[in-house]
Amino acid sequence: MKEMICIVCPVGCHLTADDDNNIAGNRCVRGAKYGLAEVTNPTRTLTTTIRTTSLTIPRLSVKTSTPISKALIFEALSYMNNVIINKNVKIGDVVIENILNTGVNMVATKNIEI
């Protein structure tokens, strides 16, 4: 049995999932959906930084456009360690398209001028 706390809303229901992935403890449908996703394929929004060639802003903050599988987080971080931004970027610009063939883009969360 797996225990977790739902983070979909401020209530923070204490959820449990049995061996058949039946979710209990939720007060709403969203909690049941979250619990099932968390035990079958947990996802997270990845926020990090990428190196740049700027002397004033050596790292650009970025995030995934949608959550990616939790199992891919470290592989994505490793991939981004080899990326260097060498052009002007505005908030929302795609800096890495389709990271790890997930269909998810890495987008800038800061403006930068090189």
MDAnalysis code that builds the backbone (N, CA, C; Angstrom):
import MDAnalysis as mda
import numpy as np

u = mda.Universe.empty(342, n_residues=114, atom_resindex=np.repeat(np.arange(114), 3), trajectory=True)
u.add_TopologyAttr("name", ["N", "CA", "C"] * 114)
u.add_TopologyAttr("resid", np.arange(1, 115))
u.add_TopologyAttr("resname", ["MET", "LYS", "GLU", "MET", "ILE", "CYS", "ILE", "VAL", "CYS", "PRO", "VAL", "GLY", "CYS", "HIS", "LEU", "THR", "ALA", "ASP", "ASP", "ASP", "ASN", "ASN", "ILE", "ALA", "GLY", "ASN", "ARG", "CYS", "VAL", "ARG", "GLY", "ALA", "LYS", "TYR", "GLY", "LEU", "ALA", "GLU", "VAL", "THR", "ASN", "PRO", "THR", "ARG", "THR", "LEU", "THR", "THR", "THR", "ILE", "ARG", "THR", "THR", "SER", "LEU", "THR", "ILE", "PRO", "ARG", "LEU", "SER", "VAL", "LYS", "THR", "SER", "THR", "PRO", "ILE", "SER", "LYS", "ALA", "LEU", "ILE", "PHE", "GLU", "ALA", "LEU", "SER", "TYR", "MET", "ASN", "ASN", "VAL", "ILE", "ILE", "ASN", "LYS", "ASN", "VAL", "LYS", "ILE", "GLY", "ASP", "VAL", "VAL", "ILE", "GLU", "ASN", "ILE", "LEU", "ASN", "THR", "GLY", "VAL", "ASN", "MET", "VAL", "ALA", "THR", "LYS", "ASN", "ILE", "GLU", "ILE"])
u.atoms.positions = np.array([
    [0.841, -1.172, 0.000],
    [0.000, 0.000, 0.000],
    [0.893, 1.245, 0.000],
    [0.550, 2.175, -0.863],
    [1.308, 3.416, -0.966],
    [0.485, 4.557, -0.378],
    [1.158, 5.414, 0.398],
    [0.500, 6.577, 0.979],
    [1.079, 7.834, 0.360],
    [0.214, 8.843, 0.153],
    [0.657, 10.115, -0.415],
    [-0.295, 11.217, 0.018],
    [0.135, 12.429, -0.166],
    [-0.709, 13.591, 0.119],
    [-1.025, 14.256, -1.206],
    [-2.304, 14.489, -1.450],
    [-2.743, 15.111, -2.684],
    [-2.331, 16.587, -2.682],
    [-1.789, 17.049, -3.816],
    [-1.359, 18.443, -3.927],
    [-2.179, 19.223, -4.948],
    [-3.313, 18.679, -5.365],
    [-4.138, 19.337, -6.375],
    [-4.815, 20.585, -5.815],
    [-5.235, 20.550, -4.574],
    [-5.893, 21.708, -3.968],
    [-5.351, 21.914, -2.549],
    [-5.737, 22.975, -1.886],
    [-5.199, 23.263, -0.550],
    [-5.632, 22.295, 0.562],
    [-6.609, 21.433, 0.319],
    [-7.084, 20.527, 1.371],
    [-5.988, 19.550, 1.785],
    [-5.250, 19.007, 0.838],
    [-4.156, 18.080, 1.148],
    [-4.643, 16.750, 1.690],
    [-5.542, 16.116, 0.979],
    [-6.078, 14.821, 1.415],
    [-4.963, 13.779, 1.520],
    [-5.068, 12.921, 2.514],
    [-4.138, 11.808, 2.686],
    [-4.694, 10.634, 1.893],
    [-4.004, 10.304, 0.814],
    [-4.461, 9.253, -0.088],
    [-3.705, 7.960, 0.152],
    [-4.374, 6.863, -0.150],
    [-3.726, 5.556, -0.145],
    [-4.066, 4.857, -1.454],
    [-3.134, 4.047, -1.914],
    [-3.355, 3.243, -3.118],
    [-3.015, 1.800, -2.775],
    [-3.936, 0.896, -3.071],
    [-3.668, -0.515, -2.805],
    [-2.922, -1.148, -3.977],
    [-2.708, -2.427, -3.924],
    [-1.947, -3.130, -4.962],
    [-2.644, -3.121, -6.321],
    [-3.951, -2.888, -6.338],
    [-4.707, -2.815, -7.593],
    [-4.899, -1.381, -8.066],
    [-4.168, -0.448, -7.444],
    [-4.224, 0.989, -7.757],
    [-5.589, 1.621, -7.485],
    [-6.311, 1.081, -6.504],
    [-7.548, 1.714, -6.055],
    [-7.172, 2.823, -5.089],
    [-7.662, 4.030, -5.347],
    [-7.326, 5.200, -4.542],
    [-8.402, 5.440, -3.503],
    [-7.975, 5.707, -2.267],
    [-8.908, 6.007, -1.179],
    [-8.401, 7.238, -0.434],
    [-9.320, 7.922, 0.241],
    [-8.963, 9.069, 1.061],
    [-9.191, 10.403, 0.384],
    [-9.522, 10.379, -0.891],
    [-9.750, 11.637, -1.606],
    [-11.138, 12.192, -1.312],
    [-11.238, 13.513, -1.282],
    [-12.529, 14.168, -1.072],
    [-13.155, 14.640, -2.373],
    [-12.409, 14.540, -3.478],
    [-12.952, 14.976, -4.770],
    [-12.403, 14.084, -5.879],
    [-12.974, 14.212, -7.059],
    [-12.561, 13.419, -8.216],
    [-11.125, 13.763, -8.624],
    [-10.760, 15.045, -8.490],
    [-9.405, 15.450, -8.866],
    [-8.364, 14.720, -8.025],
    [-8.664, 14.481, -6.759],
    [-7.737, 13.766, -5.885],
    [-7.552, 12.324, -6.318],
    [-8.634, 11.688, -6.737],
    [-8.545, 10.310, -7.223],
    [-7.712, 10.253, -8.495],
    [-7.910, 11.223, -9.377],
    [-7.148, 11.274, -10.626],
    [-5.666, 11.503, -10.331],
    [-5.366, 12.421, -9.414],
    [-3.983, 12.692, -9.035],
    [-3.339, 11.435, -8.445],
    [-4.031, 10.779, -7.531],
    [-3.499, 9.586, -6.877],
    [-3.194, 8.475, -7.867],
    [-4.096, 8.250, -8.818],
    [-3.872, 7.217, -9.828],
    [-2.665, 7.559, -10.703],
    [-2.567, 8.809, -11.107],
    [-1.414, 9.232, -11.916],
    [-0.118, 9.097, -11.125],
    [-0.164, 9.398, -9.854],
    [1.037, 9.351, -9.014],
    [1.554, 7.925, -8.830],
    [0.677, 6.936, -8.818],
    [1.135, 5.557, -8.649],
    [1.423, 4.859, -9.980],
    [0.841, 5.336, -11.075],
    [1.070, 4.685, -12.361],
    [2.165, 5.355, -13.185],
    [2.167, 6.681, -13.244],
    [3.191, 7.416, -14.010],
    [3.320, 8.824, -13.437],
    [4.072, 8.968, -12.358],
    [4.198, 10.295, -11.750],
    [4.932, 11.269, -12.677],
    [4.436, 12.498, -12.735],
    [5.053, 13.530, -13.570],
    [5.367, 14.748, -12.718],
    [6.325, 15.537, -13.202],
    [6.715, 16.759, -12.512],
    [7.069, 17.824, -13.543],
    [6.837, 19.077, -13.190],
    [7.347, 20.189, -13.974],
    [8.795, 20.381, -13.557],
    [9.679, 20.384, -14.517],
    [11.106, 20.528, -14.239],
    [11.504, 21.991, -14.394],
    [12.057, 22.562, -13.348],
    [12.602, 23.915, -13.398],
    [14.088, 23.833, -13.107],
    [14.877, 24.520, -13.918],
    [16.326, 24.467, -13.768],
    [16.945, 25.666, -14.474],
    [18.246, 25.617, -14.687],
    [18.934, 26.671, -15.440],
    [19.815, 26.037, -16.507],
    [20.093, 26.829, -17.542],
    [20.951, 26.398, -18.632],
    [22.049, 27.443, -18.797],
    [23.269, 26.987, -19.092],
    [24.391, 27.904, -19.281],
    [24.167, 28.820, -20.475],
    [24.731, 30.028, -20.392],
    [24.685, 30.979, -21.496],
    [26.087, 31.517, -21.759],
    [26.217, 32.248, -22.851],
    [27.491, 32.895, -23.151],
    [27.515, 34.328, -22.631],
    [26.467, 34.754, -21.949],
    [26.391, 36.109, -21.393],
    [27.353, 36.268, -20.223],
    [28.045, 37.394, -20.180],
    [28.951, 37.674, -19.065],
    [28.190, 38.150, -17.837],
    [27.015, 38.763, -18.037],
    [26.239, 39.285, -16.906],
    [25.226, 38.285, -16.366],
    [24.724, 37.415, -17.228],
    [23.748, 36.393, -16.805],
    [24.249, 35.036, -17.294],
    [25.087, 34.373, -16.494],
    [25.700, 33.120, -16.953],
    [24.748, 31.922, -17.029],
    [23.572, 32.018, -16.390],
    [22.615, 30.913, -16.431],
    [21.226, 31.477, -16.698],
    [20.482, 30.803, -17.577],
    [19.125, 31.191, -17.928],
    [18.152, 30.242, -17.249],
    [17.174, 30.784, -16.543],
    [16.180, 29.921, -15.897],
    [15.179, 29.435, -16.937],
    [14.843, 28.138, -16.836],
    [13.934, 27.489, -17.780],
    [13.020, 26.528, -17.029],
    [11.949, 26.118, -17.707],
    [11.045, 25.091, -17.147],
    [10.414, 24.321, -18.289],
    [9.879, 23.159, -17.972],
    [9.184, 22.377, -18.983],
    [7.833, 23.025, -19.265],
    [7.388, 22.948, -20.516],
    [6.102, 23.535, -20.894],
    [4.941, 22.762, -20.279],
    [5.120, 21.479, -20.075],
    [4.157, 20.633, -19.358],
    [4.975, 19.631, -18.539],
    [4.359, 19.002, -17.561],
    [5.120, 18.037, -16.756],
    [5.656, 16.881, -17.592],
    [6.816, 16.356, -17.158],
    [7.401, 15.173, -17.789],
    [7.451, 14.045, -16.766],
    [7.647, 12.853, -17.246],
    [7.722, 11.696, -16.369],
    [8.834, 11.892, -15.336],
    [8.541, 11.580, -14.111],
    [9.512, 11.714, -13.031],
    [10.761, 10.878, -13.306],
    [10.599, 9.783, -14.003],
    [11.721, 8.899, -14.313],
    [12.716, 9.542, -15.282],
    [12.300, 10.582, -16.001],
    [13.166, 11.228, -16.984],
    [13.875, 12.479, -16.457],
    [13.601, 12.873, -15.230],
    [14.135, 14.127, -14.686],
    [15.666, 14.171, -14.767],
    [16.345, 13.175, -14.250],
    [17.808, 13.217, -14.213],
    [18.419, 13.103, -15.603],
    [17.784, 12.359, -16.491],
    [18.262, 12.274, -17.866],
    [18.127, 13.631, -18.567],
    [17.016, 14.324, -18.312],
    [16.820, 15.655, -18.894],
    [17.847, 16.639, -18.347],
    [18.119, 16.586, -17.050],
    [19.123, 17.467, -16.455],
    [20.504, 17.204, -17.052],
    [20.834, 15.950, -17.244],
    [22.109, 15.589, -17.837],
    [22.210, 16.130, -19.264],
    [21.143, 16.006, -20.022],
    [21.128, 16.523, -21.389],
    [21.344, 18.040, -21.396],
    [20.654, 18.740, -20.501],
    [20.740, 20.202, -20.468],
    [22.098, 20.704, -19.989],
    [22.867, 19.865, -19.315],
    [24.221, 20.235, -18.898],
    [25.117, 20.530, -20.092],
    [24.783, 19.985, -21.254],
    [25.592, 20.163, -22.457],
    [25.068, 21.255, -23.382],
    [24.006, 21.953, -22.966],
    [23.410, 23.003, -23.795],
    [23.941, 24.357, -23.344],
    [24.283, 25.205, -24.312],
    [24.710, 26.573, -24.018],
    [23.895, 27.520, -24.897],
    [23.241, 28.488, -24.275],
    [22.437, 29.473, -24.989],
    [23.352, 30.601, -25.452],
    [23.314, 30.906, -26.751],
    [24.181, 31.958, -27.275],
    [23.410, 32.979, -28.112],
    [22.136, 33.192, -27.776],
    [21.307, 34.169, -28.487],
    [20.355, 34.841, -27.497],
    [19.779, 35.953, -27.919],
    [18.807, 36.649, -27.090],
    [17.569, 35.778, -26.915],
    [17.008, 35.802, -25.714],
    [15.846, 34.979, -25.397],
    [14.861, 35.818, -24.597],
    [13.573, 35.635, -24.882],
    [12.516, 36.303, -24.128],
    [11.727, 35.258, -23.339],
    [11.086, 35.699, -22.286],
    [10.256, 34.799, -21.481],
    [9.255, 34.085, -22.389],
    [9.187, 32.771, -22.264],
    [8.260, 31.963, -23.053],
    [8.863, 31.383, -24.314],
    [10.041, 31.877, -24.716],
    [10.695, 31.310, -25.898],
    [11.107, 29.865, -25.636],
    [10.956, 29.029, -26.655],
    [11.400, 27.636, -26.563],
    [12.911, 27.620, -26.751],
    [13.623, 27.095, -25.757],
    [15.081, 27.013, -25.861],
    [15.543, 25.592, -26.180],
    [14.753, 24.598, -25.834],
    [15.001, 23.212, -26.251],
    [13.652, 22.637, -26.676],
    [13.580, 22.210, -27.908],
    [12.338, 21.667, -28.434],
    [12.310, 20.153, -28.257],
    [11.173, 19.640, -27.809],
    [10.934, 18.195, -27.725],
    [12.041, 17.468, -26.949],
    [12.266, 17.880, -25.722],
    [13.348, 17.302, -24.930],
    [13.142, 15.804, -24.733],
    [14.164, 15.047, -25.008],
    [14.174, 13.575, -24.888],
    [13.016, 12.920, -25.630],
    [12.586, 13.532, -26.722],
    [11.477, 13.011, -27.535],
    [10.196, 12.805, -26.734],
    [9.946, 13.694, -25.777],
    [8.743, 13.605, -24.954],
    [7.597, 14.438, -25.508],
    [7.909, 15.316, -26.475],
    [6.902, 16.252, -26.969],
    [6.809, 17.494, -26.102],
    [7.652, 17.580, -25.097],
    [7.646, 18.696, -24.152],
    [8.831, 19.609, -24.463],
    [8.580, 20.915, -24.426],
    [9.623, 21.901, -24.694],
    [10.139, 22.509, -23.393],
    [11.401, 22.934, -23.422],
    [11.962, 23.728, -22.325],
    [11.806, 25.182, -22.740],
    [11.158, 25.977, -21.886],
    [10.911, 27.380, -22.206],
    [11.623, 28.288, -21.209],
    [12.004, 29.454, -21.694],
    [12.703, 30.426, -20.853],
    [11.737, 31.066, -19.868],
    [12.207, 31.316, -18.667],
    [11.408, 32.015, -17.663],
    [12.034, 33.357, -17.312],
    [12.992, 33.784, -18.154],
    [13.679, 35.058, -17.948],
    [14.113, 35.599, -19.313],
    [14.154, 36.923, -19.428],
    [14.694, 37.556, -20.634],
    [16.206, 37.618, -20.488],
    [16.895, 37.444, -21.615],
    [18.358, 37.539, -21.596],
    [18.825, 38.114, -22.926],
    [19.794, 39.005, -22.842],
    [20.425, 39.557, -24.042],
    [21.900, 39.184, -24.025],
    [22.341, 38.581, -25.089],
    [23.733, 38.136, -25.181],
    [24.571, 39.252, -25.781],
])
